[in-house]
Every structure is written in C-alpha cells, then in structure tokens.
Amino acid sequence: IWNRFTIHYTPKHASWLNQAEIEIGILSRQCLDKRRIKDIDMLRQQVKLWNKEVNQRKLKINWKFTTKDARKKFKYGKK
C-alpha cells in the first residue's frame, strides 16, 4: 500500500503554509468561534457563506518578509 503514496517534503517556513495557517485561524475566529455546529451540512454551509463574503471583500495578507530578507536569511547568491 505504501507504493500508492507520493511523499512531498515541504519546509515548515514556507509562505504557502503560513498562508494556510492564517486562513484557518481567521476562519476559526470569524466563522466558527465558540458556537456549536450541529452537523457537517451546517458546517459546510457556514464555511461556504463565510468564504463567499471574505472573497467579495478581497482582503490580502500584508507580508513583511521581503525578497531581500529571504536572500539574506537563506544566504542566496553568496559563495
């Protein structure tokens, strides 16, 4: 069964992972909060409505980690 899987190694510091974690955190706080959702259909409906509203507002993440910072951190271009 192991041969059916493909392993993809991704760094923990990758920006896509940060983005996903931020989005899940925002979803949790803004959509779900501390309320109890009775079933999976209601959860799907609530998440879909929240996602539609967020997408309409076109909010963006303001990254502070610049290309210059990345090159310095990962010693890119230095020999």
DRENNUMI-687168 format. One record per atom (N, C-alpha, C): residue in three letters; residue number from 0; atom name; x, y, z. Coordinates in Angstrom, 3 decimals. Layout:
residues N
+------+-----+------+----------+----------+----------+
| code | pos | site |        x |        y |        z |
+------+-----+------+----------+----------+----------+
|  ALA | NUM |   CA |        X |        Y |        Z |
...
+------+-----+------+----------+----------+----------+
***
This chain:
residues 79
+------+-----+------+----------+----------+----------+
| code | pos | site |        x |        y |        z |
+------+-----+------+----------+----------+----------+
|  ILE |   0 |    N |    0.826 |   -1.194 |    0.000 |
|  ILE |   0 |   CA |    0.000 |    0.000 |    0.000 |
|  ILE |   0 |    C |    0.877 |    1.267 |    0.000 |
|  TRP |   1 |    N |    2.053 |    1.190 |    0.602 |
|  TRP |   1 |   CA |    2.936 |    2.358 |    0.685 |
|  TRP |   1 |    C |    3.277 |    2.911 |   -0.707 |
|  ASN |   2 |    N |    3.374 |    2.057 |   -1.692 |
|  ASN |   2 |   CA |    3.724 |    2.490 |   -3.047 |
|  ASN |   2 |    C |    2.644 |    3.368 |   -3.694 |
|  ARG |   3 |    N |    1.474 |    3.405 |   -3.124 |
|  ARG |   3 |   CA |    0.395 |    4.235 |   -3.669 |
|  ARG |   3 |    C |    0.525 |    5.699 |   -3.255 |
|  PHE |   4 |    N |    1.432 |    5.998 |   -2.325 |
|  PHE |   4 |   CA |    1.594 |    7.357 |   -1.821 |
|  PHE |   4 |    C |    2.815 |    8.020 |   -2.429 |
|  THR |   5 |    N |    2.723 |    9.318 |   -2.586 |
|  THR |   5 |   CA |    3.863 |   10.117 |   -3.012 |
|  THR |   5 |    C |    4.170 |   11.105 |   -1.897 |
|  ILE |   6 |    N |    5.384 |   11.096 |   -1.424 |
|  ILE |   6 |   CA |    5.790 |   11.996 |   -0.346 |
|  ILE |   6 |    C |    6.291 |   13.306 |   -0.950 |
|  HIS |   7 |    N |    5.815 |   14.413 |   -0.426 |
|  HIS |   7 |   CA |    6.270 |   15.737 |   -0.843 |
|  HIS |   7 |    C |    6.827 |   16.431 |    0.387 |
|  TYR |   8 |    N |    8.106 |   16.688 |    0.388 |
|  TYR |   8 |   CA |    8.728 |   17.374 |    1.509 |
|  TYR |   8 |    C |    8.585 |   18.878 |    1.318 |
|  THR |   9 |    N |    8.037 |   19.529 |    2.311 |
|  THR |   9 |   CA |    7.870 |   20.976 |    2.244 |
|  THR |   9 |    C |    8.443 |   21.596 |    3.508 |
|  PRO |  10 |    N |    9.135 |   22.690 |    3.372 |
|  PRO |  10 |   CA |    9.711 |   23.336 |    4.550 |
|  PRO |  10 |    C |    8.628 |   23.926 |    5.451 |
|  LYS |  11 |    N |    8.864 |   23.910 |    6.745 |
|  LYS |  11 |   CA |    7.891 |   24.456 |    7.686 |
|  LYS |  11 |    C |    7.777 |   25.970 |    7.576 |
|  HIS |  12 |    N |    8.801 |   26.605 |    7.061 |
|  HIS |  12 |   CA |    8.799 |   28.063 |    6.987 |
|  HIS |  12 |    C |    8.258 |   28.592 |    5.655 |
|  ALA |  13 |    N |    7.694 |   27.737 |    4.846 |
|  ALA |  13 |   CA |    7.226 |   28.141 |    3.518 |
|  ALA |  13 |    C |    6.032 |   29.082 |    3.632 |
|  SER |  14 |    N |    5.975 |   30.065 |    2.761 |
|  SER |  14 |   CA |    4.928 |   31.078 |    2.838 |
|  SER |  14 |    C |    3.537 |   30.492 |    2.597 |
|  TRP |  15 |    N |    3.412 |   29.451 |    1.746 |
|  TRP |  15 |   CA |    2.077 |   28.883 |    1.499 |
|  TRP |  15 |    C |    1.528 |   28.245 |    2.765 |
|  LEU |  16 |    N |    2.421 |   27.671 |    3.581 |
|  LEU |  16 |   CA |    1.970 |   27.057 |    4.824 |
|  LEU |  16 |    C |    1.514 |   28.133 |    5.802 |
|  ASN |  17 |    N |    2.257 |   29.224 |    5.877 |
|  ASN |  17 |   CA |    1.854 |   30.334 |    6.731 |
|  ASN |  17 |    C |    0.494 |   30.864 |    6.296 |
|  GLN |  18 |    N |    0.313 |   30.995 |    5.002 |
|  GLN |  18 |   CA |   -0.951 |   31.484 |    4.459 |
|  GLN |  18 |    C |   -2.103 |   30.571 |    4.864 |
|  ALA |  19 |    N |   -1.897 |   29.278 |    4.730 |
|  ALA |  19 |   CA |   -2.945 |   28.311 |    5.084 |
|  ALA |  19 |    C |   -3.264 |   28.380 |    6.577 |
|  GLU |  20 |    N |   -2.239 |   28.473 |    7.409 |
|  GLU |  20 |   CA |   -2.453 |   28.556 |    8.855 |
|  GLU |  20 |    C |   -3.192 |   29.838 |    9.228 |
|  ILE |  21 |    N |   -2.835 |   30.936 |    8.594 |
|  ILE |  21 |   CA |   -3.513 |   32.206 |    8.859 |
|  ILE |  21 |    C |   -4.980 |   32.101 |    8.457 |
|  GLU |  22 |    N |   -5.233 |   31.552 |    7.291 |
|  GLU |  22 |   CA |   -6.612 |   31.430 |    6.792 |
|  GLU |  22 |    C |   -7.458 |   30.541 |    7.709 |
|  ILE |  23 |    N |   -6.898 |   29.446 |    8.164 |
|  ILE |  23 |   CA |   -7.637 |   28.554 |    9.076 |
|  ILE |  23 |    C |   -7.922 |   29.257 |   10.396 |
|  GLY |  24 |    N |   -6.954 |   30.019 |   10.886 |
|  GLY |  24 |   CA |   -7.155 |   30.768 |   12.130 |
|  GLY |  24 |    C |   -8.252 |   31.810 |   11.992 |
|  ILE |  25 |    N |   -8.249 |   32.524 |   10.877 |
|  ILE |  25 |   CA |   -9.278 |   33.540 |   10.628 |
|  ILE |  25 |    C |  -10.647 |   32.873 |   10.496 |
|  LEU |  26 |    N |  -10.710 |   31.783 |    9.752 |
|  LEU |  26 |   CA |  -11.961 |   31.031 |    9.617 |
|  LEU |  26 |    C |  -12.475 |   30.617 |   10.994 |
|  SER |  27 |    N |  -11.598 |   30.099 |   11.793 |
|  SER |  27 |   CA |  -11.987 |   29.635 |   13.124 |
|  SER |  27 |    C |  -12.556 |   30.768 |   13.975 |
|  ARG |  28 |    N |  -11.882 |   31.920 |   13.961 |
|  ARG |  28 |   CA |  -12.328 |   33.047 |   14.787 |
|  ARG |  28 |    C |  -13.578 |   33.721 |   14.229 |
|  GLN |  29 |    N |  -13.612 |   33.976 |   12.924 |
|  GLN |  29 |   CA |  -14.698 |   34.755 |   12.344 |
|  GLN |  29 |    C |  -15.947 |   33.934 |   12.032 |
|  CYS |  30 |    N |  -15.781 |   32.717 |   11.634 |
|  CYS |  30 |   CA |  -16.919 |   31.917 |   11.183 |
|  CYS |  30 |    C |  -17.426 |   30.968 |   12.268 |
|  LEU |  31 |    N |  -16.512 |   30.253 |   12.878 |
|  LEU |  31 |   CA |  -16.918 |   29.198 |   13.802 |
|  LEU |  31 |    C |  -16.986 |   29.677 |   15.249 |
|  ASP |  32 |    N |  -16.015 |   30.469 |   15.653 |
|  ASP |  32 |   CA |  -15.896 |   30.997 |   17.003 |
|  ASP |  32 |    C |  -16.102 |   29.883 |   18.028 |
|  LYS |  33 |    N |  -16.946 |   30.116 |   19.020 |
|  LYS |  33 |   CA |  -17.127 |   29.106 |   20.081 |
|  LYS |  33 |    C |  -18.505 |   28.464 |   20.023 |
|  ARG |  34 |    N |  -19.198 |   28.656 |   18.925 |
|  ARG |  34 |   CA |  -20.542 |   28.084 |   18.840 |
|  ARG |  34 |    C |  -20.503 |   26.620 |   18.407 |
|  ARG |  35 |    N |  -21.543 |   25.940 |   18.733 |
|  ARG |  35 |   CA |  -21.660 |   24.521 |   18.386 |
|  ARG |  35 |    C |  -22.416 |   24.394 |   17.072 |
|  ILE |  36 |    N |  -21.850 |   23.667 |   16.140 |
|  ILE |  36 |   CA |  -22.499 |   23.433 |   14.845 |
|  ILE |  36 |    C |  -22.979 |   21.989 |   14.849 |
|  LYS |  37 |    N |  -24.269 |   21.818 |   14.616 |
|  LYS |  37 |   CA |  -24.913 |   20.532 |   14.872 |
|  LYS |  37 |    C |  -24.532 |   19.396 |   13.932 |
|  ASP |  38 |    N |  -24.187 |   19.712 |   12.667 |
|  ASP |  38 |   CA |  -23.850 |   18.625 |   11.748 |
|  ASP |  38 |    C |  -22.937 |   19.128 |   10.627 |
|  ILE |  39 |    N |  -22.445 |   18.211 |    9.847 |
|  ILE |  39 |   CA |  -21.479 |   18.521 |    8.794 |
|  ILE |  39 |    C |  -22.091 |   19.392 |    7.696 |
|  ASP |  40 |    N |  -23.375 |   19.202 |    7.412 |
|  ASP |  40 |   CA |  -24.034 |   20.025 |    6.396 |
|  ASP |  40 |    C |  -24.095 |   21.485 |    6.820 |
|  MET |  41 |    N |  -24.406 |   21.720 |    8.094 |
|  MET |  41 |   CA |  -24.443 |   23.081 |    8.623 |
|  MET |  41 |    C |  -23.039 |   23.694 |    8.611 |
|  LEU |  42 |    N |  -22.037 |   22.900 |    8.935 |
|  LEU |  42 |   CA |  -20.647 |   23.370 |    8.901 |
|  LEU |  42 |    C |  -20.273 |   23.794 |    7.485 |
|  ARG |  43 |    N |  -20.578 |   22.961 |    6.523 |
|  ARG |  43 |   CA |  -20.278 |   23.282 |    5.124 |
|  ARG |  43 |    C |  -20.976 |   24.569 |    4.685 |
|  GLN |  44 |    N |  -22.223 |   24.707 |    5.067 |
|  GLN |  44 |   CA |  -22.998 |   25.888 |    4.697 |
|  GLN |  44 |    C |  -22.385 |   27.147 |    5.312 |
|  GLN |  45 |    N |  -22.039 |   27.091 |    6.588 |
|  GLN |  45 |   CA |  -21.465 |   28.245 |    7.266 |
|  GLN |  45 |    C |  -20.109 |   28.638 |    6.666 |
|  VAL |  46 |    N |  -19.278 |   27.648 |    6.392 |
|  VAL |  46 |   CA |  -17.960 |   27.918 |    5.816 |
|  VAL |  46 |    C |  -18.106 |   28.490 |    4.407 |
|  LYS |  47 |    N |  -19.036 |   27.953 |    3.637 |
|  LYS |  47 |   CA |  -19.259 |   28.439 |    2.271 |
|  LYS |  47 |    C |  -19.715 |   29.904 |    2.284 |
|  LEU |  48 |    N |  -20.638 |   30.247 |    3.168 |
|  LEU |  48 |   CA |  -21.113 |   31.626 |    3.272 |
|  LEU |  48 |    C |  -19.995 |   32.561 |    3.713 |
|  TRP |  49 |    N |  -19.224 |   32.144 |    4.709 |
|  TRP |  49 |   CA |  -18.098 |   32.947 |    5.184 |
|  TRP |  49 |    C |  -17.078 |   33.156 |    4.069 |
|  ASN |  50 |    N |  -16.762 |   32.088 |    3.361 |
|  ASN |  50 |   CA |  -15.780 |   32.154 |    2.283 |
|  ASN |  50 |    C |  -16.236 |   33.108 |    1.166 |
|  LYS |  51 |    N |  -17.507 |   33.058 |    0.836 |
|  LYS |  51 |   CA |  -18.051 |   33.947 |   -0.196 |
|  LYS |  51 |    C |  -17.904 |   35.406 |    0.230 |
|  GLU |  52 |    N |  -18.232 |   35.702 |    1.473 |
|  GLU |  52 |   CA |  -18.124 |   37.069 |    1.981 |
|  GLU |  52 |    C |  -16.669 |   37.553 |    1.991 |
|  VAL |  53 |    N |  -15.775 |   36.714 |    2.459 |
|  VAL |  53 |   CA |  -14.353 |   37.079 |    2.512 |
|  VAL |  53 |    C |  -13.820 |   37.328 |    1.106 |
|  ASN |  54 |    N |  -14.175 |   36.474 |    0.163 |
|  ASN |  54 |   CA |  -13.709 |   36.645 |   -1.215 |
|  ASN |  54 |    C |  -14.256 |   37.929 |   -1.845 |
|  GLN |  55 |    N |  -15.463 |   38.306 |   -1.505 |
|  GLN |  55 |   CA |  -16.044 |   39.539 |   -2.037 |
|  GLN |  55 |    C |  -15.306 |   40.769 |   -1.510 |
|  ARG |  56 |    N |  -14.795 |   40.692 |   -0.279 |
|  ARG |  56 |   CA |  -14.065 |   41.823 |    0.309 |
|  ARG |  56 |    C |  -12.644 |   41.931 |   -0.226 |
|  LYS |  57 |    N |  -12.137 |   40.877 |   -0.861 |
|  LYS |  57 |   CA |  -10.808 |   40.856 |   -1.493 |
|  LYS |  57 |    C |   -9.693 |   41.306 |   -0.546 |
|  LEU |  58 |    N |   -9.722 |   40.792 |    0.659 |
|  LEU |  58 |   CA |   -8.679 |   41.118 |    1.630 |
|  LEU |  58 |    C |   -7.393 |   40.380 |    1.281 |
|  LYS |  59 |    N |   -6.273 |   40.996 |    1.614 |
|  LYS |  59 |   CA |   -4.979 |   40.397 |    1.317 |
|  LYS |  59 |    C |   -4.123 |   40.348 |    2.573 |
|  ILE |  60 |    N |   -3.163 |   39.448 |    2.563 |
|  ILE |  60 |   CA |   -2.188 |   39.369 |    3.648 |
|  ILE |  60 |    C |   -1.037 |   40.299 |    3.302 |
|  ASN |  61 |    N |   -0.649 |   41.140 |    4.235 |
|  ASN |  61 |   CA |    0.459 |   42.055 |    4.030 |
|  ASN |  61 |    C |    1.738 |   41.397 |    4.544 |
|  TRP |  62 |    N |    2.498 |   40.791 |    3.631 |
|  TRP |  62 |   CA |    3.719 |   40.084 |    4.012 |
|  TRP |  62 |    C |    4.813 |   41.071 |    4.366 |
|  LYS |  63 |    N |    5.525 |   40.786 |    5.434 |
|  LYS |  63 |   CA |    6.624 |   41.636 |    5.872 |
|  LYS |  63 |    C |    7.976 |   41.030 |    5.510 |
|  PHE |  64 |    N |    7.984 |   39.782 |    5.079 |
|  PHE |  64 |   CA |    9.216 |   39.070 |    4.734 |
|  PHE |  64 |    C |    9.507 |   39.337 |    3.258 |
|  THR |  65 |    N |   10.453 |   40.231 |    2.986 |
|  THR |  65 |   CA |   10.734 |   40.665 |    1.621 |
|  THR |  65 |    C |   11.708 |   39.720 |    0.926 |
|  THR |  66 |    N |   11.848 |   39.915 |   -0.377 |
|  THR |  66 |   CA |   12.819 |   39.138 |   -1.152 |
|  THR |  66 |    C |   14.224 |   39.364 |   -0.604 |
|  LYS |  67 |    N |   14.528 |   40.602 |   -0.259 |
|  LYS |  67 |   CA |   15.843 |   40.933 |    0.312 |
|  LYS |  67 |    C |   16.071 |   40.166 |    1.621 |
|  ASP |  68 |    N |   15.048 |   40.135 |    2.477 |
|  ASP |  68 |   CA |   15.145 |   39.385 |    3.738 |
|  ASP |  68 |    C |   15.369 |   37.901 |    3.472 |
|  ALA |  69 |    N |   14.640 |   37.348 |    2.490 |
|  ALA |  69 |   CA |   14.766 |   35.924 |    2.159 |
|  ALA |  69 |    C |   16.171 |   35.600 |    1.671 |
|  ARG |  70 |    N |   16.715 |   36.438 |    0.810 |
|  ARG |  70 |   CA |   18.064 |   36.191 |    0.292 |
|  ARG |  70 |    C |   19.096 |   36.235 |    1.404 |
|  LYS |  71 |    N |   18.914 |   37.152 |    2.333 |
|  LYS |  71 |   CA |   19.829 |   37.238 |    3.470 |
|  LYS |  71 |    C |   19.690 |   36.009 |    4.373 |
|  LYS |  72 |    N |   18.462 |   35.656 |    4.693 |
|  LYS |  72 |   CA |   18.195 |   34.520 |    5.597 |
|  LYS |  72 |    C |   18.724 |   33.205 |    5.030 |
|  PHE |  73 |    N |   18.496 |   32.958 |    3.741 |
|  PHE |  73 |   CA |   18.868 |   31.689 |    3.130 |
|  PHE |  73 |    C |   20.206 |   31.742 |    2.389 |
|  LYS |  74 |    N |   20.912 |   32.863 |    2.582 |
|  LYS |  74 |   CA |   22.260 |   33.039 |    2.013 |
|  LYS |  74 |    C |   22.277 |   32.780 |    0.502 |
|  TYR |  75 |    N |   21.252 |   33.270 |   -0.168 |
|  TYR |  75 |   CA |   21.133 |   33.103 |   -1.614 |
|  TYR |  75 |    C |   22.107 |   34.033 |   -2.312 |
|  GLY |  76 |    N |   22.846 |   33.506 |   -3.251 |
|  GLY |  76 |   CA |   23.766 |   34.323 |   -4.043 |
|  GLY |  76 |    C |   25.143 |   34.492 |   -3.435 |
|  LYS |  77 |    N |   25.333 |   34.000 |   -2.204 |
|  LYS |  77 |   CA |   26.649 |   34.109 |   -1.576 |
|  LYS |  77 |    C |   27.449 |   32.843 |   -1.823 |
|  LYS |  78 |    N |   28.736 |   32.999 |   -2.041 |
|  LYS |  78 |   CA |   29.583 |   31.827 |   -2.293 |
|  LYS |  78 |    C |   30.672 |   31.732 |   -1.283 |
+------+-----+------+----------+----------+----------+
***
